[in-house]
Amino acid sequence: MARAMGVSPSTVAGWESGRDPVGEVRAKYAYLLDGLAAKLTHDTAPSTPSTSQATSTPPVKSASPATSTPQAPPVPPATNPAAPQPPAAAATPRPSSAPEGGGDGDGAKTPDTPASGPKTLAAPSPAPAAPAAAQAPRLVAAPSPAGAASARPTAARRPGARNAARTSIPPTAGGDPGFANGPLAVIDVTGEGEVLAYCVGGLVLDVPAGTLPSLVEWTLTEAKLGAERLNGSGKDADPLLVLTPSALQRFGLPVELTEEERLAGRLPDHHRAITQLTRAQWQLTKRGLGPWARIYRPAQGARRACVQLCIPSWNALDRRSWGHAADLPPAELASVLGTYATRVLTPRGSTAVTGLELMTALHPPTRASAPDAAGRRHSVHNPGSLGTEPMDPAPCEATDGHPVLAHLPRFHVRGPGEKLFEEAYDWARPLTDDECMRRQLVGIDVNMAFAAGANGAVVGLATPPVHVTNPAFDPKTPGAWLADLSHVDLSRVKVGKQWTHLQGDLLPSPFTPTGETPDGPAWYATPTIAYAVELGYDVAPLEAWIRPESGRYLDDWYKRLRDAYVKTMADLGVDEKLDPAGYLAAMDGYKQRDPAMAIVLDAVKSTVKNGIGKFQEKARGGGWRPGQPWPALARPTWRPDIRAVIISRARINMHRKMVALAAATGRYPVAVLSDCAVYAADGPSPLDVLPYDEAGKTVPGSFRLGVSPGMVKHEGTQTTLWAEELRERAQAPELNLARYIKTGETTAADTGE
């Protein structure tokens, strides 16, 4: 049974002794019991059964007569030949969402031997009643006809996880058995004192460890946790252990940090748990034992020995990114984090850290060289990566206080002629008389706008920027350009190849985040200058910092996060193939359909936004002084130039769509905030703003409703009267309505009251 389910024998023994599987494994287990019961009924029946009897399966029943459980859909175990085949009348099985297995490549492993299953089946016995407070009734096969053997083998005393681990089970997805149990586990302690590891897919393992060092040893030697590398030159993901409050108490750690520890972000080095780790020859990284801790021993050759800890009660799972994930029961938390790990990456810190780590995992900075004369390989630079060494930015790209600006006076304020200022939109204007006569204001929001901006972006790689004067502009060369774009007139621009006349004063400038027209030379990223050329105007840069080595470093990163986003939205009932009306209907209350998937969705979006923000991480802490370096500068991924390219592309993409819509329909935005634009309309729906014909097509190059990154969704609708009253209370005729369009709610600080 363990082989058929792709789990360990101790897990099956746990199910047989009263612990219920959860998630998809629960459905597979029910299906397996049904299949065995049907087979045994057929083999032991006194006469040949009829066709209907032979093809039917007994229902799954609860062990408690007071609680009934709907029959789980028949889902076969993952491509395992030992599993019974579905009956002819069975429904089409739902694809498994279990994580793919993978090899860690860290040296030779002991060959696995298959586990020996029970050779006899016991007679049926009455099932014990489940406790009233049980969250899920235990799944057992229905009683078979008299004289037939039970489908459940008799469970002896549950074997310990240590013994079970010695008898390896082939991985469910055909990968390395070292990762058979998935990328992570949530460690919890029951009321009876059992230490359990909740893994992905409903798998539950016994944990024999009693101390933190022994927990780390068990994880690396027996738990079979981890994930396969995303690039052949990279590293396998280290196993992640999530410790619940009961597990913290068991392993001698505080359930909550003191205020002093919280501010320090770690336990003091003299804490007993750290002393235990040190005595066992384990080490901690420089960030110590905090919400996200990494425990390791120095690598021996290619073999790594490292375990990551996540401690939700120490605020490891920030509510701004993970919602209420920290409050979930262990099995549900394992499912949420496991889904994220499978679709994105095993979390290695905040979503910002994980977003940055995903880039490195997809494009490792080094790779193995070809064998030299002695047959040895060496670590060399991996083309297409950002390299291993940090790089100083160009002076115009540097944030205030950076060491390259140490020569400036202390209170000097850099203007657009000294500083590259590529940021998202925050622009609004008063409503026109015609717009005031319309009854509604409709907000439309671009899905994953910054991810879409990263897709196809050409960025500088591992070589420093080069300064040039009076350069000829090249839209294929990433860099920062000092140019005067004040002559670009939005009332006459090229849309496609045709010159078009627009009401330029009703559009924001594409060259500044405030939407104001530039009044002289300023620094711009390559996409911004390229857009000025696209609109039909000549540009003559005065100087530039260009990056000769370039590439589409973020394409794989975008594709992985895009797939994670789209797949999670599909789990919430919003599919890519929906028509505009169907899409709007599907988006109504979509997060309430599956709160767990809604958490994953928010984490994916946060990974994009916060990961990009890490490119320009600023100094933190009271001890820093302007002109001094801060820790983030030691990373090769501290690259404000890459962030500037992404945000420039996102803002330009937004403006390009607004221009196309204005040219085709005469509709202009009244407010834009980052990736949200607000339009006046006669009705409350985005379909009252965006024109769609009977064939489902809209204005080429403009906004389109849909789930994919770069397409738009409905952000919110408010009345025009609401907008006028809000601006009147705030005494601000250009108050940005896009900030409040979603709910209509404001605070006293918003309105100045």
C-alpha positions in Angstrom: 0.0 0.0 0.0 2.9 2.4 0.8 4.4 1.8 -2.7 1.0 2.3 -4.3 0.5 5.6 -2.5 4.1 6.8 -2.8 4.5 7.3 0.9 6.4 5.6 3.7 5.2 2.5 5.6 5.0 4.5 8.8 2.5 6.9 7.2 0.2 4.1 6.1 0.5 2.5 9.6 -0.6 5.9 11.0 -3.6 5.9 8.7 -4.5 2.4 9.8 -4.2 3.3 13.5 -6.5 6.3 13.3 -4.7 9.3 11.8 -6.4 10.5 8.7 -4.7 11.5 5.5 -5.6 15.0 4.1 -5.7 16.7 0.8 -5.3 14.7 -2.5 -3.7 11.8 -0.7 -7.0 11.3 1.2 -8.8 10.9 -2.1 -6.2 8.5 -3.4 -6.3 6.5 -0.2 -10.1 6.2 -0.4 -9.8 5.2 -4.0 -7.2 2.5 -3.2 -9.4 1.1 -0.4 -12.4 1.0 -2.7 -10.4 -0.8 -5.4 -9.0 -3.4 -3.0 -12.5 -4.0 -1.6 -14.0 -4.4 -5.0 -11.3 -6.8 -6.0 -11.6 -8.9 -2.9 -15.3 -8.9 -3.1 -15.0 -10.2 -6.7 -12.4 -12.9 -5.8 -14.2 -14.3 -2.8 -17.9 -14.2 -4.0 -19.5 -17.6 -4.1 -20.9 -17.1 -7.5 -19.9 -15.0 -10.6 -21.1 -11.4 -9.9 -23.1 -9.5 -12.4 -21.5 -6.9 -14.6 -22.9 -4.1 -12.5 -21.5 -5.7 -9.3 -18.1 -6.2 -10.8 -17.7 -2.6 -12.0 -19.0 -0.9 -8.9 -17.0 0.2 -6.0 -18.2 0.3 -2.4 -18.7 3.8 -0.9 -16.2 5.3 1.5 -17.8 5.5 5.0 -16.9 7.3 8.2 -15.8 5.3 11.2 -18.2 7.4 13.2 -21.9 6.6 12.7 -22.7 10.2 13.7 -20.6 11.8 10.9 -20.9 11.0 7.2 -18.3 11.9 4.6 -19.1 12.4 0.9 -17.4 9.8 -1.2 -14.1 11.2 -2.5 -13.6 11.2 -6.3 -11.6 8.3 -7.5 -8.1 9.7 -8.1 -5.4 7.0 -8.9 -2.0 7.2 -7.3 0.6 8.9 -9.5 1.5 6.6 -12.3 2.3 3.7 -10.0 1.9 0.3 -11.6 1.1 -1.2 -8.2 -2.1 0.9 -7.9 -5.4 -0.7 -8.9 -6.8 0.6 -12.2 -10.0 2.7 -12.1 -13.2 0.9 -12.9 -14.9 1.5 -16.2 -17.6 3.7 -14.5 -15.1 5.9 -12.6 -15.0 9.6 -13.3 -12.0 11.1 -15.1 -9.4 11.7 -12.4 -8.2 15.2 -11.5 -4.5 15.8 -12.2 -2.3 15.6 -9.1 -0.8 18.8 -7.7 1.9 16.9 -5.8 5.4 18.4 -6.2 7.7 16.9 -8.7 10.6 14.9 -7.4 14.2 15.7 -8.2 17.7 14.7 -7.6 20.1 16.7 -5.4 23.2 15.6 -7.1 25.2 15.8 -3.9 27.2 12.6 -4.2 26.4 8.9 -4.2 23.4 7.6 -2.2 22.7 4.2 -0.7 20.6 2.2 -3.2 17.0 2.0 -2.2 15.2 -1.3 -1.5 11.5 -1.7 -1.8 9.4 -1.9 1.3 7.8 -5.3 2.0 4.0 -5.1 2.2 1.7 -7.2 4.3 1.2 -10.7 2.9 -2.2 -11.5 4.5 -5.4 -9.5 5.0 -7.3 -9.7 8.2 -11.0 -10.3 8.6 -13.2 -7.3 9.0 -13.5 -5.8 12.4 -15.8 -3.0 13.7 -14.2 0.4 13.3 -13.8 2.5 16.4 -15.9 5.6 16.7 -14.1 8.8 15.9 -14.0 11.5 18.5 -16.7 14.2 18.1 -14.1 16.9 17.8 -12.1 15.3 15.0 -11.7 17.6 12.1 -12.0 14.9 9.4 -13.5 11.4 9.9 -11.2 8.4 9.3 -11.6 6.8 5.9 -12.2 3.1 5.9 -13.7 0.7 3.3 -17.3 -0.3 3.6 -18.0 -3.7 5.1 -17.8 -6.4 2.5 -20.3 -9.3 2.1 -20.1 -12.1 4.5 -17.1 -14.3 4.1 -15.1 -11.7 2.2 -11.8 -10.4 3.5 -11.5 -6.8 4.6 -9.7 -4.3 2.3 -7.7 -3.0 5.2 -4.7 -4.9 6.4 -4.3 -5.2 10.1 -2.1 -2.4 11.5 0.4 -3.4 14.1 2.1 -0.9 16.3 3.1 2.0 14.1 6.9 1.7 13.3 9.0 4.7 14.1 10.0 7.1 11.3 13.7 6.1 11.8 13.1 2.5 10.9 10.7 3.4 8.1 13.2 5.8 6.5 15.7 2.9 6.1 13.2 1.2 3.8 13.0 3.7 1.0 9.9 4.2 -1.1 10.2 5.1 -4.8 9.3 8.7 -5.4 5.9 9.4 -6.8 7.1 11.5 -9.8 10.1 9.4 -10.8 12.7 11.8 -9.3 15.5 11.3 -6.8 14.3 9.3 -3.7 16.1 11.9 -1.6 13.3 14.3 -2.2 10.4 11.8 -2.2 8.6 13.6 0.6 8.5 17.1 -0.9 10.3 20.4 -0.3 9.2 21.1 3.2 7.5 19.9 6.4 5.5 21.6 9.2 6.6 20.3 12.5 3.9 20.0 15.2 3.5 18.3 18.5 0.1 16.6 19.4 -1.6 16.7 22.7 -0.2 13.2 23.3 3.3 14.4 22.8 3.8 12.9 19.3 6.1 15.0 17.1 4.8 14.9 13.5 6.0 16.3 10.2 3.2 17.4 7.9 4.4 17.3 4.3 2.9 18.2 1.0 0.1 16.0 -0.4 -1.2 15.0 3.1 1.9 13.0 4.0 2.6 12.8 7.7 5.8 11.5 9.2 6.9 10.6 12.7 9.7 12.7 14.0 11.9 10.9 16.6 14.0 13.9 17.4 13.9 15.5 20.9 16.4 18.4 20.4 17.0 20.9 17.7 20.4 19.3 16.6 18.7 15.9 16.3 15.8 17.4 14.4 18.3 18.8 11.8 20.1 15.4 11.7 16.8 13.6 11.1 15.8 16.1 8.4 19.0 15.5 6.4 19.4 11.8 6.9 15.9 10.3 7.0 13.1 12.8 6.2 13.8 12.9 2.4 12.9 16.6 2.1 14.2 19.1 -0.5 13.6 20.1 -4.1 15.4 19.7 -7.4 17.5 22.5 -8.7 15.9 24.7 -11.4 19.1 25.0 -13.4 21.7 22.3 -14.0 24.4 24.7 -12.8 22.5 25.6 -9.6 21.9 24.0 -6.3 19.1 21.9 -5.0 16.7 23.6 -2.6 17.5 22.8 1.0 14.7 21.3 3.1 12.5 23.7 4.9 11.1 23.1 8.4 8.2 25.2 9.6 8.0 25.1 13.4 4.6 25.6 15.1 4.4 27.0 18.7 4.1 23.5 20.1 7.2 22.4 18.2 9.1 25.5 19.5 8.4 24.5 23.0 9.4 20.9 22.4 12.8 22.0 21.0 13.6 24.6 23.6 12.7 27.8 21.6 10.5 30.6 22.8 7.0 30.8 21.2 7.5 34.6 20.8 10.5 36.9 20.7 11.0 39.6 23.3 10.9 43.2 22.1 14.7 43.3 22.2 15.0 40.0 20.2 12.4 41.2 17.7 14.3 44.4 17.0 17.5 42.4 16.7 15.7 39.9 14.5 17.3 36.9 16.3 17.9 35.1 19.6 21.0 36.0 21.5 24.0 33.9 20.8 24.1 32.6 24.3 20.6 31.0 24.0 20.5 27.3 25.0 19.3 26.1 21.6 22.2 27.9 19.9 24.6 26.3 22.3 23.2 22.9 21.6 23.8 23.5 17.8 27.3 24.6 18.4 28.2 21.6 20.5 26.8 19.4 17.7 29.1 21.2 15.2 26.2 23.0 13.5 26.6 26.6 12.4 24.2 29.5 11.7 24.6 32.2 9.1 25.2 35.8 10.0 21.5 36.5 10.5 21.6 34.0 13.4 18.6 32.1 14.8 15.7 34.3 13.8 12.4 34.0 11.9 14.2 32.6 8.9 17.3 30.7 10.1 19.7 28.6 8.1 21.6 25.8 10.0 24.5 24.1 8.2 27.8 22.4 8.2 30.6 23.4 5.8 30.1 21.6 2.5 32.3 18.6 1.8 33.0 18.6 -1.9 29.7 18.8 -3.7 27.6 17.6 -0.7 25.6 20.2 1.2 24.3 19.8 4.7 21.9 22.6 5.3 18.4 23.0 6.7 16.2 26.2 6.6 13.9 27.0 9.5 10.7 29.1 9.2 9.1 30.3 12.5 5.6 31.8 11.8 5.1 33.0 15.4 8.2 35.1 15.1 6.6 36.8 12.1 8.4 34.8 9.4 5.2 34.8 7.3 4.5 38.6 7.0 0.7 39.2 6.8 1.2 41.7 4.1 2.4 38.9 1.8 1.0 35.7 3.4 -2.3 36.9 4.9 -3.4 34.6 7.7 -1.2 31.7 6.7 0.6 31.7 10.1 -2.8 30.9 11.8 -3.5 27.8 9.7 -3.5 24.3 11.1 -0.2 22.4 10.3 -1.6 20.3 7.4 -3.2 23.3 5.7 0.0 25.4 6.2 2.0 22.6 4.7 -0.4 22.5 1.7 -0.2 26.3 1.2 3.6 26.6 1.5 4.1 23.4 -0.5 2.0 24.7 -3.4 4.0 27.9 -3.4 7.3 25.9 -3.2 6.3 23.7 -6.1 5.1 26.6 -8.3 7.6 29.2 -7.4 10.5 28.2 -5.1 10.9 26.8 -1.6 10.7 30.0 0.6 14.1 31.2 1.7 13.0 34.2 3.6 10.4 36.9 2.9 8.7 37.0 -0.5 11.2 39.7 -1.5 14.2 37.4 -0.6 12.5 34.5 -2.4 11.9 36.6 -5.5 15.5 37.5 -5.7 16.7 33.9 -4.9 14.5 32.6 -7.7 16.4 34.8 -10.2 19.7 33.4 -9.0 18.3 29.8 -9.0 17.3 30.2 -12.7 20.5 31.9 -13.6 23.3 30.7 -11.3 26.4 33.0 -11.3 28.8 30.2 -12.0 29.0 26.9 -13.8 31.4 24.0 -14.1 34.1 24.4 -16.8 35.1 21.9 -19.3 37.7 19.4 -17.9 41.3 20.6 -18.0 44.3 18.5 -18.9 44.1 16.7 -15.6 40.4 16.0 -16.0 39.4 18.5 -13.3 36.6 21.0 -13.6 36.6 24.5 -12.2 33.9 27.0 -11.3 33.7 29.7 -14.0 31.4 32.6 -14.8 28.0 31.5 -16.2 27.1 33.6 -19.3 23.8 35.4 -19.0 24.0 35.8 -15.2 24.9 38.8 -13.0 28.1 37.2 -11.9 29.5 36.8 -8.4 30.9 40.3 -7.6 28.9 43.4 -6.5 29.0 46.3 -8.9 28.9 50.0 -8.3 26.0 51.8 -10.1 26.5 54.8 -12.3 26.3 58.0 -10.3 22.8 58.8 -11.7 21.5 55.4 -10.8 22.8 55.4 -7.2 20.3 56.0 -4.4 20.9 58.9 -2.1 23.7 58.2 0.4 25.5 55.6 -1.7 29.3 55.6 -1.4 29.7 56.7 -5.1 28.0 60.0 -4.1 30.2 60.6 -1.0 31.7 63.6 -2.7 28.5 65.5 -2.8 27.6 68.1 0.0 25.7 66.5 2.9 22.4 68.2 2.2 22.6 68.3 -1.5 19.3 67.4 -3.3 19.8 65.9 -6.7 17.4 66.9 -9.4 16.3 65.1 -12.6 19.5 66.2 -14.3 21.6 64.3 -11.7 19.3 61.4 -10.7 17.6 58.7 -12.7 14.0 58.8 -11.4 12.0 55.9 -13.0 9.0 55.3 -10.8 5.4 54.2 -11.1 2.6 56.6 -11.9 0.9 58.8 -9.3 -1.1 61.3 -11.4 -4.6 62.7 -11.5 -6.4 65.7 -13.0 -9.8 67.5 -12.6 -12.8 66.0 -14.4 -14.0 67.8 -17.6 -17.5 69.0 -17.9 -18.4 66.0 -20.1 -16.9 63.6 -17.6 -18.9 65.2 -14.8 -22.1 64.4 -16.7 -21.2 60.7 -16.7 -22.6 58.7 -13.7 -19.7 56.4 -12.9 -16.0 56.2 -12.4 -14.5 52.8 -13.3 -11.1 51.6 -12.2 -9.2 49.0 -14.3 -6.1 47.4 -12.9 -3.3 45.7 -14.9 -2.6 42.2 -13.7 1.1 41.6 -12.6 2.1 44.9 -14.3 5.7 44.7 -13.1 6.0 41.1 -14.1 4.8 42.1 -17.6 7.4 44.9 -17.5 10.1 42.3 -16.8 9.1 40.1 -19.7 11.4 40.7 -22.6 13.4 43.4 -20.8 17.0 43.7 -21.9 19.2 44.5 -18.9 22.8 44.9 -18.2 24.6 41.8 -16.9 27.9 41.3 -15.2 30.0 44.2 -16.6 30.1 47.8 -15.1 28.5 50.7 -16.9 30.5 52.7 -19.4 30.3 56.5 -19.6 29.9 58.1 -23.1 29.2 61.7 -24.3 26.9 62.7 -27.1 26.0 59.1 -27.9 23.7 58.0 -30.7 20.7 56.4 -29.0 20.4 52.7 -29.4 17.1 51.2 -28.1 18.8 47.8 -27.8 21.4 49.0 -25.4 20.4 49.2 -21.7 21.6 52.1 -19.7 20.8 55.6 -18.4 20.6 58.5 -20.9 20.6 62.3 -20.2 18.3 63.8 -22.7 15.7 66.6 -23.2 12.2 65.3 -23.9 10.3 68.5 -23.2 9.6 68.9 -27.0 7.5 65.7 -27.2 3.9 66.9 -27.8 1.2 64.5 -26.7 -1.4 66.3 -28.8 0.3 64.9 -31.9 1.9 61.5 -31.7 2.3 58.4 -33.8 0.0 55.5 -33.0 1.4 52.6 -34.9 2.6 54.3 -38.1 0.0 57.0 -38.3 0.2 60.5 -36.8 -2.8 61.0 -34.5 -4.2 64.1 -32.8 -5.2 63.8 -29.2 -6.1 66.0 -26.3 -2.6 65.9 -24.8 -3.6 67.9 -21.7 -5.9 65.0 -20.6 -3.0 62.5 -20.7 -0.1 62.2 -18.2 3.4 62.6 -19.6 5.0 59.2 -20.1 8.4 60.5 -19.0 7.7 61.4 -15.3 5.9 59.5 -12.6 4.0 62.6 -11.7 2.7 62.9 -15.2 4.1 66.4 -15.5 5.9 67.4 -18.7 9.7 67.6 -18.3 11.1 71.1 -18.5 14.7 70.2 -19.5 17.4 67.5 -19.7 16.8 64.5 -17.3 18.1 61.0 -16.9 16.0 58.2 -18.4 16.2 54.5 -18.8 16.4 53.0 -22.3 12.7 52.1 -22.6 11.6 55.6 -21.8 13.8 57.2 -24.5 12.7 54.4 -26.9 9.1 55.4 -26.3 9.8 59.0 -27.2 11.2 57.8 -30.5 8.2 55.5 -31.0 5.8 58.5 -30.6 7.6 60.1 -33.5 10.1 62.4 -32.0 13.9 62.7 -32.4 16.1 62.4 -29.4 19.7 63.5 -29.0 21.2 62.4 -25.7 23.9 64.5 -24.1 25.6 61.7 -22.3 24.9 58.2 -21.1 26.0 55.3 -18.9 25.6 52.3 -21.1 26.0 48.6 -20.4 27.7 46.7 -23.3 27.0 43.2 -22.0 23.2 42.7 -21.9 20.6 40.0 -22.1 17.0 39.1 -21.2 18.0 38.0 -17.7 14.4 38.1 -16.3 12.6 36.0 -19.0 12.7 32.7 -17.2 11.8 34.4 -13.9 8.8 36.0 -15.5 7.7 32.7 -17.1 7.8 30.8 -13.8 5.9 33.4 -11.9 3.5 33.9 -14.7 2.7 30.2 -14.8 2.4 30.1 -11.0 -0.1 33.1 -11.1 -2.2 31.7 -14.0 -2.3 28.2 -12.5 -3.4 29.5 -9.1 -6.0 31.7 -10.7 -7.3 28.7 -12.5 -7.6 26.9 -9.1 -9.8 29.8 -8.0 -12.0 29.4 -11.0 -10.6 32.1 -13.3 -9.4 30.5 -16.5 -7.4 32.0 -19.4 -9.9 31.1 -22.0 -12.9 33.0 -20.6 -14.5 35.7 -22.7 -14.6 39.3 -21.2 -18.1 38.9 -19.7 -17.3 35.4 -18.3 -14.0 36.7 -16.9 -15.7 39.5 -15.0 -18.2 37.1 -13.7 -15.6 34.6 -12.6 -13.6 37.4 -10.8 -16.6 38.1 -8.6 -15.7 36.8 -5.2 -12.9 34.5 -6.6 -10.8 34.6 -3.5 -13.6 33.2 -1.3 -13.8 30.0 -3.4 -10.5 28.7 -1.9 -9.0 30.8 0.9 -5.8 28.6 0.8 -5.2 29.3 -2.9 -6.0 32.9 -2.3 -3.0 33.0 0.1 -0.8 31.4 -2.5 -2.0 34.0 -5.1 -1.1 36.9 -2.9 2.3 35.4 -2.1 3.0 35.0 -5.8 2.1 38.6 -6.5 4.2 39.8 -3.5 7.1 37.8 -4.8 7.1 39.8 -8.0 6.7 43.2 -6.5 9.0 42.8 -3.5 11.6 40.8 -5.5 11.9 43.7 -7.9 12.2 46.1 -5.0 15.2 44.2 -3.7 17.2 45.4 -6.7 17.3 48.8 -4.9 17.2 47.8 -1.2 18.0 50.9 0.9 20.0 51.2 4.1 18.2 50.2 7.3 19.1 50.7 10.9 20.1 53.7 13.0 23.8 53.1 12.7 24.1 53.9 9.0 25.5 57.2 7.8 25.3 58.7 4.3 28.4 57.8 2.3 28.9 54.5 4.1 28.1 51.1 2.5 25.2 49.0 3.8 24.9 45.1 3.6 22.7 45.0 0.5 25.5 46.6 -1.6 27.5 43.4 -1.1 25.1 41.5 -3.3 25.6 41.1 -7.1 21.8 41.5 -7.3 21.8 45.0 -5.9 21.1 46.5 -9.3 19.0 49.7 -9.3 19.5 49.9 -13.1 17.5 46.7 -13.6 14.7 48.0 -11.3 14.6 51.2 -13.4 14.2 49.2 -16.6 11.3 47.2 -15.3 9.4 50.2 -13.9 10.1 52.2 -17.0 8.6 49.4 -19.1 5.6 49.0 -16.9 4.8 52.8 -17.0 5.4 53.0 -20.7 3.2 49.9 -21.3 0.4 51.7 -19.3 0.8 54.9 -21.3 0.8 53.1 -24.6 -2.5 51.4 -23.8 -4.1 54.7 -22.7 -3.0 56.4 -25.9 -4.4 53.6 -28.0 -7.7 53.8 -26.2 -7.9 57.6 -26.5 -7.1 57.5 -30.2 -9.9 54.9 -30.9 -12.7 56.1 -28.5 -11.9 59.6 -27.2 -11.8 58.3 -23.6 -9.0 59.6 -21.3 -8.0 58.6 -17.8 -8.9 60.9 -14.9 -6.4 59.3 -12.5 -3.5 56.7 -12.7 -1.9 55.1 -9.7 0.9 52.6 -10.5 -1.0 49.9 -12.5 -4.6 51.3 -12.0 -6.3 53.7 -14.3 -9.7 55.4 -13.6 -12.1 56.4 -16.4 -15.5 58.2 -16.5 -18.3 56.0 -17.9 -22.0 55.7 -18.3 -22.1 52.3 -16.6 -20.3 50.5 -13.7 -18.5 47.9 -15.7 -15.2 47.9 -17.5 -17.2 46.9 -20.5 -18.6 50.4 -20.4 -15.1 51.7 -20.9 -13.4 49.2 -23.1 -15.1 48.6 -26.5 -15.6 45.0 -27.5 -17.2 43.9 -30.8 -19.4 40.9 -31.3 -16.3 38.8 -32.1 -14.8 39.6 -28.7 -12.1 41.9 -30.0 -11.2 45.3 -28.7 -8.9 48.2 -29.7 -5.5 46.8 -30.8 -2.8 47.8 -28.4 -5.1 48.9 -25.7 -6.4 47.4 -22.5 -7.9 43.9 -22.6 -9.8 42.0 -20.0 -8.3 38.7 -19.0 -6.2 36.9 -16.4 -2.8 36.9 -18.0 -0.1 39.4 -16.9 -0.5 42.7 -18.8 -4.3 42.2 -19.2 -6.7 44.0 -16.9 -9.3 43.3 -14.3 -12.0 45.4 -12.6 -10.5 47.3 -9.7 -13.7 49.1 -8.5 -16.5 51.5 -9.4 -17.7 54.7 -7.6 -20.1 57.4 -8.6 -19.0 60.7 -10.0 -20.8 62.4 -7.2 -18.6 60.5 -4.7 -15.4 61.8 -6.5 -16.5 65.4 -6.4 -17.5 65.2 -2.8 -14.2 63.6 -1.9 -12.1 66.2 -3.7 -14.2 69.0 -2.2 -13.7 67.7 1.4 -9.9 67.3 0.8 -9.8 70.7 -1.0 -7.7 69.0 -3.6 -9.2 69.1 -7.2 -6.5 66.7 -8.3 -6.7 64.2 -5.5 -5.8 60.8 -6.9 -9.1 58.9 -7.1 -7.3 55.7 -8.2 -6.1 55.3 -4.6 -9.7 55.0 -3.3 -11.6 53.6 -6.2 -11.6 50.0 -5.0 -13.6 50.4 -1.8 -14.4 54.2 -1.7 -13.1 54.3 1.8 -10.9 57.2 3.0 -9.4 58.3 6.3 -9.2 61.7 7.8 -5.5 61.8 6.7 -6.6 61.3 3.1 -9.1 64.2 3.1 -7.1 66.5 5.4 -9.9 66.6 8.0 
